[in-house]
Amino acid sequence: MDWQMHARRLADEIDRPGSCWAAAVADTPRHLLVPRWYERDREVGGRVVRDGAADPDAWLAAAYSDTTLVTRVGALHADAAEPGTVVTSGVSTSSSTEPGLVVSMYRHAELTDGCRTLVTTGTGYGTALACHRLGSDLVTSIDVDRYLVEAATGRLDSLGLRPETAVCDLTHGPLPGGEYDRIVSTVSVPTIPAAWLKALCPGGRLVTTITGTGLILYADKTPDGGARGKTSYEPASFMAARQGDDYEETVPASVWGEAKYGDGEASVSRHLLVFVPETWSVRSMLQLQIPGIEHRHRWHPDRGHTVWMTHPDGSWARAHAPAPREAATVYQGGPRRLWDPLEDILDRLNWLGELPVYGARVTITPDGETTLTRGGWTATL
């Protein structure tokens, strides 16, 4: 199977020829690390398990595209499912991140020769790229999921790559292996774990994304044991860190029921209707202000659009616009209002033309308390 041609094409697509990361992408057989994956199929109304060996052309096309390949939905990994299995419910719980984004995270980390580096495992593709750049002896790869670690370890070994691997909850630690010059997490965290700061060498750098936002955060360890850095101007989002086989339900079904059918307090929105997850900066601002909001939406056959917002505390909001450029009617209920802060954020965006979440200064205390500031704006995770 001539995978190298496809890998070189992918490398040229995501980085400049001759760079160290282009070389890593070109020399890494991603398809061998993702033998099965889930693919959305609108005709069947769900995600279908694809088996690479059964269709080599489709395998190479998927593996060497700059696309995230979902490998697990809920507790069911594609490796354990029969090819053709259709999954109609559940959220993605593991994947092979799009190669360009992995490279971007490593560029934010400024990986250089001799950097002892901790990365997260998933399928092992990001680990393979790090091993290519640094050498396996300088890379440690961890994941909370034992199967993912064992599968990736075996597949990496077949490629001649033998980093240290371990099963570990990176959000709590302790992290294995002593001190690191770099920690790069391709799963998102709600705040910076104190365990990361303890495991970083003086001057070492951490890079991660913040759960529920589109923020890449990078920071260097300071002499007091904390860290300072910035949020990138480049948006990105990863799956949230989990502790079990699946994510726990945070918003009860009863709250979603209220959001769909409740009367609540009615008003008319000052802005055209937006679905928050599709607007990077608005999503990030709202998450920082009210962590934990969940979102759903639906386009109706008559071109109407309805969005719902819920929160674990029982708060909810529903907004419906009868057409794309018509005013939305908003209903809100529960202990606090979820739509009102969104309106304020949109006011600020319209007035200033941008939101302060990107390019913000980051200050992290030794216990992990993280504060973002830009101009007169500040937010603490």
Secondary structure, 3 states (H helix, E strand, C coil): CCHHHHHHHHHHHHCCCCCHHHHHHHCCCHHHHCCEEEEEECCCCEEEEEEHHHCHHHHHHHHCCCCCEEEEECCEEHHHCCCCCEECCCCEEEEECCHHHHHHHHHHHCCCCCCCEEEECCCCHHHHHHHHHHCHHHEEEEECCHHHHHHHHHHHHHCCCCCEEEECCCCCCCCCCCCEEEEECCCEECCCCHHHHHHEEEEEEEEEEECCCCCEEEEEECCCCCEEEEECCCCCCCCECCCCCCCCCCCCHHHHHHHHHCCCEEEECCCCCCCHHHCHHHHHHHHHHCCCCEEEEEECCCCCEEEEEECCCCCEEEEEECCCCCCCEEEEECCCCCHHHHHHHHHHHHHHCCCCCCCCEEEECCCCCEEEEECCEEEEC
